[in-house]
Amino acid sequence: MSNEKTAIRTTYFSILGNIGLALIKGLAGFFGNSYALIADAIESTTDIFSSFLVLLGFKYAEKPPDENHPYGHGKIEPLVTFIVVAFLVTSATIIAYESIQHIQTPHKVPEPWTLIVLGGIIIWKEVSFQVVIRKSKQTQSSSLRADAWHHRSDAITSIMAFLGISIALLFGEGYETADDWAALLASAFILYNSYLIFRPALGEIMDEHQYDDLILEIRKKSSQVDGILGTEKCFIRKSGMRYHVDLHAIVDGKISVEKGHWIAHDLKDYLRKEIPNLGHVLIHIEPNEYTYK
């Protein structure tokens, strides 16, 4: 299965899970007198919409290269990641505002059974995080990574809610707002993770150099091709789940232009065969006698 298909199937998994959890959290928070759970439901609702955006981004990125987009449509992915981050920041802001309002307003202690609900949610969201983050590494998708951290953020906010409700139930009167403080703390954690998701996506859209391991692999594989004496410059830029490569390869300066041309083709074909996530590979041939002035 292609990386694109894997990413789309993983996103459907996230959407279905978040729909179910948003309903469970919202109902449990309303009937269980817990704003921390309601805050969790708000975050899960924004996760549904952000996952739909990720899905649309993957669908668009699947379009093949055309005259106006010779490198394909993969750059839509970090742009979608920016929108997902905006959803995270918005949900964190709403949670923080509502938490402060609830802290200032007297209310009942949450129901004890809400802890059971939260325990199940924490387990499910951590499992979801592990599934999606593994797929994000497999596909090299920044959007899936953002979606995975939605799950981890959700698990953390649920842990905060669990602790807050436990404190409110344990200490009783005067500690009714403990779960509201927990929700406020969770909103700060969501904002921090928003930055961690945003920064790599920004580097991707700016073609920032951050692929040293892949460059080392390309140099190692290149040395295995007949006629390649070494490599010099190697530039990589990421578009969606593909890496486009500009590589300077060193060959014997006494060979014909035609032979150098076919060595470059052999190198390109070999790299794309050995490293499946490569997109366009541009090979520039350098004669071994060439020196820079």
C-alpha positions as CSV (number, residue, x, y, z in Angstrom):
1,M,0.0,0.0,0.0
2,S,1.3,3.5,-0.9
3,N,2.2,6.0,1.8
4,E,-0.7,8.2,0.6
5,K,-3.3,5.4,1.0
6,T,-1.9,4.5,4.4
7,A,-2.2,8.1,5.6
8,I,-5.8,8.4,4.3
9,R,-6.8,5.1,6.1
10,T,-5.1,6.3,9.3
11,T,-7.0,9.6,9.1
12,Y,-10.4,7.8,8.9
13,F,-9.4,5.9,12.0
14,S,-8.8,9.3,13.8
15,I,-12.1,10.8,12.6
16,L,-14.2,7.8,13.8
17,G,-12.5,7.7,17.1
18,N,-12.9,11.4,17.8
19,I,-16.6,11.4,16.9
20,G,-17.2,8.7,19.4
21,L,-15.1,10.3,22.1
22,A,-16.6,13.8,21.6
23,L,-20.1,12.4,22.3
24,I,-18.9,10.3,25.3
25,K,-17.0,13.2,26.9
26,G,-19.7,15.8,26.3
27,L,-22.5,13.6,27.8
28,A,-20.3,12.5,30.7
29,G,-19.2,16.1,31.4
30,F,-22.7,17.5,31.3
31,F,-24.3,14.8,33.5
32,G,-21.2,14.4,35.7
33,N,-20.8,18.1,36.5
34,S,-17.2,18.2,35.1
35,Y,-16.0,21.1,33.0
36,A,-12.7,19.3,32.5
37,L,-14.6,16.6,30.6
38,I,-16.6,19.2,28.6
39,A,-13.3,20.9,27.8
40,D,-12.0,17.5,26.6
41,A,-15.2,17.2,24.4
42,I,-14.5,20.6,22.9
43,E,-11.0,19.5,22.0
44,S,-12.2,16.3,20.4
45,T,-14.8,18.2,18.4
46,T,-12.1,20.4,16.9
47,D,-10.0,17.3,16.3
48,I,-12.8,16.0,14.1
49,F,-12.8,19.0,11.9
50,S,-9.0,19.2,11.8
51,S,-8.8,15.5,10.8
52,F,-11.3,16.2,8.0
53,L,-8.9,18.9,6.8
54,V,-6.0,16.5,7.0
55,L,-8.0,14.0,4.9
56,L,-8.8,16.6,2.3
57,G,-5.2,17.6,2.2
58,F,-4.1,14.0,1.6
59,K,-6.7,13.6,-1.2
60,Y,-5.4,16.8,-2.9
61,A,-1.8,15.8,-2.4
62,E,-2.5,12.5,-4.2
63,K,-3.1,14.4,-7.5
64,P,-0.3,13.7,-10.0
65,P,2.1,16.4,-11.2
66,D,0.8,18.7,-13.9
67,E,2.0,21.6,-16.0
68,N,1.4,24.1,-13.2
69,H,2.7,21.8,-10.4
70,P,5.6,19.8,-11.9
71,Y,6.7,18.6,-8.4
72,G,3.2,17.5,-7.5
73,H,0.8,18.9,-4.9
74,G,2.5,17.7,-1.7
75,K,3.1,21.2,-0.4
76,I,-0.6,21.3,0.6
77,E,0.3,19.0,3.6
78,P,2.3,21.6,5.7
79,L,-0.3,24.2,4.8
80,V,-3.0,21.9,6.3
81,T,-0.7,21.3,9.3
82,F,-0.8,25.1,9.9
83,I,-4.6,25.0,9.9
84,V,-4.6,22.0,12.3
85,V,-2.4,24.0,14.6
86,A,-4.8,27.0,14.4
87,F,-7.6,24.6,15.5
88,L,-5.4,23.5,18.4
89,V,-4.7,27.1,19.5
90,T,-8.4,28.0,19.2
91,S,-9.5,25.1,21.3
92,A,-6.8,25.8,23.9
93,T,-8.0,29.4,24.1
94,I,-11.6,28.4,24.5
95,I,-10.8,25.9,27.2
96,A,-8.7,28.4,29.1
97,Y,-11.4,31.1,28.9
98,E,-14.2,28.8,30.0
99,S,-12.0,27.3,32.8
100,I,-11.4,30.8,34.2
101,Q,-15.1,31.5,34.1
102,H,-15.9,28.2,35.9
103,I,-13.3,28.9,38.5
104,Q,-15.0,32.1,39.4
105,T,-18.5,30.5,39.5
106,P,-19.5,28.1,42.4
107,H,-20.6,24.7,41.1
108,K,-21.0,21.1,42.2
109,V,-18.3,18.5,42.7
110,P,-18.0,16.2,39.7
111,E,-19.6,12.8,39.9
112,P,-17.2,9.9,40.9
113,W,-18.2,7.8,37.9
114,T,-16.6,10.3,35.6
115,L,-13.2,8.9,36.7
116,I,-14.2,5.6,35.1
117,V,-15.1,7.3,31.8
118,L,-11.8,9.3,31.9
119,G,-9.7,6.1,32.6
120,G,-11.1,4.5,29.4
121,I,-10.6,7.7,27.4
122,I,-6.9,8.0,28.5
123,I,-6.2,4.4,27.4
124,W,-7.9,4.8,24.1
125,K,-6.3,8.1,23.2
126,E,-2.8,6.8,24.1
127,V,-3.4,3.7,21.9
128,S,-4.6,6.1,19.1
129,F,-1.5,8.2,19.5
130,Q,0.8,5.2,19.2
131,V,-1.0,3.9,16.1
132,V,-1.0,7.3,14.3
133,I,2.5,8.4,15.2
134,R,3.8,5.0,13.9
135,K,2.0,5.6,10.6
136,S,3.3,9.2,10.5
137,K,6.9,7.9,10.8
138,Q,6.2,5.2,8.2
139,T,4.8,7.7,5.7
140,Q,7.0,10.8,6.7
141,S,3.8,12.8,7.0
142,S,3.8,16.1,9.0
143,S,0.0,16.2,8.9
144,L,-0.3,12.7,10.4
145,R,2.2,13.7,13.0
146,A,0.1,16.7,13.9
147,D,-3.0,14.4,14.1
148,A,-1.1,12.0,16.3
149,W,-0.3,14.8,18.7
150,H,-3.9,15.7,18.8
151,H,-4.4,12.3,20.3
152,R,-1.5,12.7,22.8
153,S,-2.8,16.2,23.8
154,D,-6.2,14.7,24.3
155,A,-4.7,12.0,26.5
156,I,-2.9,14.6,28.6
157,T,-6.0,16.8,29.0
158,S,-7.8,13.7,30.2
159,I,-5.1,12.9,32.7
160,M,-5.3,16.4,34.0
161,A,-9.1,16.1,34.3
162,F,-8.7,12.8,36.1
163,L,-6.3,14.4,38.6
164,G,-8.5,17.4,39.0
165,I,-11.7,15.4,39.6
166,S,-9.8,13.1,42.0
167,I,-8.7,16.1,44.1
168,A,-12.2,17.6,44.1
169,L,-13.7,14.3,45.3
170,L,-10.9,13.5,47.8
171,F,-10.9,16.9,49.5
172,G,-14.5,17.8,49.1
173,E,-15.9,21.3,49.8
174,G,-13.6,24.1,48.7
175,Y,-12.0,22.0,46.0
176,E,-14.8,22.0,43.5
177,T,-12.8,23.9,41.0
178,A,-9.9,21.5,40.9
179,D,-11.0,20.0,37.6
180,D,-11.3,23.6,36.2
181,W,-7.7,24.3,37.1
182,A,-6.8,21.0,35.5
183,A,-8.5,22.1,32.3
184,L,-6.6,25.4,32.4
185,L,-3.3,23.6,32.8
186,A,-4.2,21.3,29.9
187,S,-4.8,24.3,27.7
188,A,-1.2,25.5,28.3
189,F,0.0,22.0,27.4
190,I,-2.0,22.1,24.1
191,L,-0.5,25.5,23.2
192,Y,3.0,24.1,23.8
193,N,2.4,21.1,21.6
194,S,1.0,23.4,19.0
195,Y,4.4,25.1,18.7
196,L,6.1,21.7,18.5
197,I,3.8,20.7,15.6
198,F,4.1,24.1,13.8
199,R,7.9,24.4,13.8
200,P,8.7,21.4,11.6
201,A,5.9,22.2,9.2
202,L,7.3,25.8,8.9
203,G,10.7,24.3,8.1
204,E,9.2,22.1,5.5
205,I,7.4,24.9,3.7
206,M,10.6,27.0,3.8
207,D,12.8,24.1,2.5
208,E,14.9,24.2,5.6
209,H,17.8,21.8,5.8
210,Q,16.8,19.0,8.2
211,Y,17.5,15.7,6.4
212,D,21.1,14.8,7.4
213,D,20.3,11.1,7.8
214,L,18.7,10.9,4.4
215,I,21.6,12.6,2.8
216,L,24.0,10.1,4.4
217,E,21.8,7.3,3.0
218,I,21.8,8.8,-0.5
219,R,25.6,9.1,-0.5
220,K,26.0,5.5,0.7
221,K,23.6,4.2,-1.9
222,S,25.2,6.3,-4.7
223,S,28.7,4.8,-4.0
224,Q,27.2,1.4,-4.9
225,V,26.4,2.4,-8.5
226,D,29.0,1.6,-11.2
227,G,30.8,4.6,-12.5
228,I,30.1,6.8,-9.4
229,L,33.4,7.8,-7.7
230,G,31.8,9.9,-5.0
231,T,29.2,12.6,-4.4
232,E,29.5,16.3,-3.7
233,K,26.6,18.7,-3.1
234,C,23.3,17.1,-2.0
235,F,20.1,19.2,-1.5
236,I,16.8,17.8,-0.3
237,R,13.4,19.4,0.0
238,K,10.2,17.7,1.2
239,S,6.9,17.9,-0.5
240,G,4.1,16.0,1.1
241,M,5.5,12.5,1.7
242,R,8.1,12.7,-1.0
243,Y,11.7,14.0,-0.9
244,H,13.0,15.8,-4.0
245,V,16.8,15.5,-4.4
246,D,19.5,17.5,-6.2
247,L,22.7,15.5,-6.2
248,H,26.2,16.3,-7.6
249,A,27.8,13.0,-8.5
250,I,31.5,12.6,-9.4
251,V,32.6,10.4,-12.3
252,D,35.8,9.8,-14.3
253,G,36.4,13.0,-16.3
254,K,37.7,11.1,-19.3
255,I,34.5,9.3,-20.1
256,S,32.2,10.5,-22.9
257,V,29.2,12.8,-22.3
258,E,26.9,10.0,-23.4
259,K,28.4,7.6,-20.9
260,G,28.1,10.2,-18.1
261,H,24.5,10.7,-19.1
262,W,23.7,7.0,-18.7
263,I,25.5,6.7,-15.4
264,A,23.3,9.6,-14.1
265,H,20.2,7.7,-15.2
266,D,21.5,4.5,-13.5
267,L,22.1,6.4,-10.3
268,K,18.7,8.1,-10.4
269,D,16.9,4.8,-11.0
270,Y,18.9,3.0,-8.3
271,L,18.2,5.7,-5.7
272,R,14.5,5.7,-6.4
273,K,14.4,1.9,-6.2
274,E,16.4,1.7,-2.9
275,I,14.8,4.7,-1.2
276,P,11.0,4.5,-1.9
277,N,10.0,7.9,-0.6
278,L,12.1,9.8,-3.1
279,G,10.3,12.0,-5.7
280,H,12.2,13.9,-8.4
281,V,15.9,13.1,-8.4
282,L,18.1,15.5,-10.4
283,I,21.7,14.3,-11.0
284,H,24.5,16.7,-11.9
285,I,27.6,15.0,-13.2
286,E,31.0,16.4,-12.0
287,P,34.3,15.2,-13.6
288,N,36.8,14.0,-10.9
289,E,39.5,16.4,-12.2
290,Y,37.3,19.4,-11.6
291,T,38.4,21.8,-8.8
292,Y,36.7,24.9,-7.5
293,K,38.5,28.2,-7.8
